[in-house]
Amino acid sequence: MDYLSYFVTALTTIFVIVDPPGNIPMFIALTETLDHDLRERVSKRATMIGAGILIALAITGGWLLKVFGVTIDGLRIAGGILLFMVALDILMGSRSKEVYVQRGLKHIDVDSLAVFPIALPLYTGPGAITAAIVLNSEATDLISKLLLILAIVIVYVTVRLTHVYSEFIIKVLGKSGADIIARIMAIFLAAIGVEFVFAGLAGKLKAILH
């Protein structure tokens, strides 16, 4: 197995889906009424919860597929469609994320805010979960599985860093700059979704022919 290629693919896929730079405005919108200490508390809790959930589901994804009787090719197809929809949502202005922001602002509680909507679903949504399970299914040995976990950790460390420097980053990029980055990422995410769909269809076709 080409470990470097797998690691780059895993890191890129998860990074694009989690979208740390694109979510900076959302994080600020959700925490703008909090003081510095509370914002730090929300950030640390949200990133740890988000990373923990994604790692746990990546590891147990194969077992969950067996429990629900779902094939990995079926998950690839469904996940590819889902990723494409997420990308389309970002390209169209992230309307669903705005809904999460509005819900969060109506019910501000520091601990629950860290879980919902920041950890779930802004940073660890269905797209990220699906991608992690699919990537784990492609990991052929312990080293590749550890590389997947490392990729997840790197992405969420990046998320944490964007929170720490969120105000500075917004000042440098501006909201329009962050939106541009998010949309560029979304184009790659759409392409990844298409690749997932065709890989799943190829697997299904191969299974039917055999």
N, C-alpha and C positions, 0 to 999 in steps of 0.2 A: 504493500500500500504506500502511496505517495503521501507521507505525513504532512509535508509542507503544504501541498496543494489542498489537502483536506482541512488543515488548520486555517488557511487563508479563506477558503470557502465558508467554513463555519463562522469565523470571525466577521467576515463581510456580511454574510446573510443575517446574522443576529444583530449586528450593529445597525444595518439598514432598517430592520424591522423595529428595533427598540428606539432608534432615532434620537440619541441624546441631544444633539444640537437643535433639532426641530422641536423638541419638547421643552426647551428652556422657557419660551413665553408662557406655556401652560403651567409650568412649575411656579413661575413668578406670580401668575394670576391667582393660583390657588393659595399661595403663602404670603401675598403682599400685606395682609393684615396682621401677620405675626411678627414678633420681634426677632432679632438675630438668633438668640438661643433656641427659641421654639422652631424656627425655620431649620436650624441645624439638626434638631431632634427629629423633625419630620423627614428630612433628607436622609439621615443615617438609617432610620427605621425603614423607610420606603425602599431604599436600595438593597438593604439586607434581605427584606422580605421578598422583593422582586427576584433577586438573584437566587435565593434559596428555593423558591417555588419552581423556577425554571430548571435549576439543576436537578431537583427532585423528580420533576416530570420527565426530564430527559433520560434519567436513569431508569425510572419505572415505566416509561412509555411502552416498551415491548410487552410488559405484563398487562398493562391496561388494554392494549390492542387485543390480546387474547381473551381478556374478560368480556369485552364488548363484541368480540367476533369480527373485528375489522382488520383487513389486510393492510400492509404497509403501502401497497400501490393505491388502494382506496384512499388512504390518508394523504398520500402525495397529491392525488387529484383534488380532493376536498381542500387540502391545505393550499395548493396552488391557486385555486379559485378564490379562497379566502385572502391570501396574500395579495392577489390582484385587486380585490375589492378594497383592501386596506390602502394599497398604493393609489387607487382611484380616489379614495376618500381624501387622502393627503393632497393629491393634485387638484382636487375640487375645493380645497380650503379647510380640510379637517373638521367638517361639521360635527361629526360624532364626538370629537375631543372637546369641542365647545360645549356640548351637552354635559359631558363629565365635569367640566369646569364649573358650569352653572350649578350642578347638583352639589359639588363639593363646597361651593361658597354658601349655599343655603344651610348646610349642616356642618359647620366648622367644629371639629373636635380633633385635637392634635394627633392622637393615636389612630383613630379611625380614618382620618384624612390621609395618613401615611399609607394605610392599607388600600383605601378606596377614596378617590380615584387615582392616586399617584402610582402606587405599586401595581394595582390591578384597576383598570386595564391599560392605563397610559403607557407603562413601561413593560409590563408582562401581560400582554393581551393574547387573544386566541392565535394570532399570527405567529408570535414568538414561540408560544407553546407548541404549535404544530411543527414549526421549523426545527425546534430542538428535538422533538421526537423523531422526525424524519432523519435528521443528521445523526442522531444516536443509532438509528437502524443501519446507517451506512458505515458506522464505526466497526471495524472488523476485529479489533483486539483492544486490550487494556490501554495501550499507549494512545490510540486514536480517541478512545473514550475520555481519557485524561486531557487530551488536547481540546476536546469539545468543552469540558468543564473549564479549562483555562480560558478559552475564547469567551465563555459566558462571564467569567470573573472579570476579564479585561473590559468587556463592554460595560458592566455595572460599575467598575471603578471609574470609567469615563463618565458615566451618568453622575456619579458622586462629585467628580471634579467640575462638571458643568454646573452643578448646584452651588458648589463653593464659589465659583467665579461667575455665577449667573448674571449678576448685575453688571459686572465689567464686560462680559461677553455681549450682552444686549446693547450696551453703550457702543461697543465696537461694531457689531454687525447691524444693529437696529432690528426692529421687528421684521422689516422687509427682507433683510439679509438672512435672518433665521428661516423665514418662509421660503426663500429661494433655495437654501441648502436642503430643506425638507423636501421640496419638490424634485430637486435633482436626485436625492436619495430614492424618492418614490418611483422614478423611472427605472432605476436598477431593481427595486423591489418588484415591480411589475414583471420585469424580465425573469427574475428568479421564480416568480409564481408560474409563469408560462413554462419554464423548464421543469418545474415540479409536475405540472399537469401532463406534459408530454412523456416524462419519465414514468409516471403512473400508468398512462395509457399504453405505453410500450410494454410494461410489465403485465398488465391485464391481457393484452393481445397475445403475448407470449404464453401466458397461462392457458388461454382459450385454445390456442393452436396445439398445445401439448396435451 
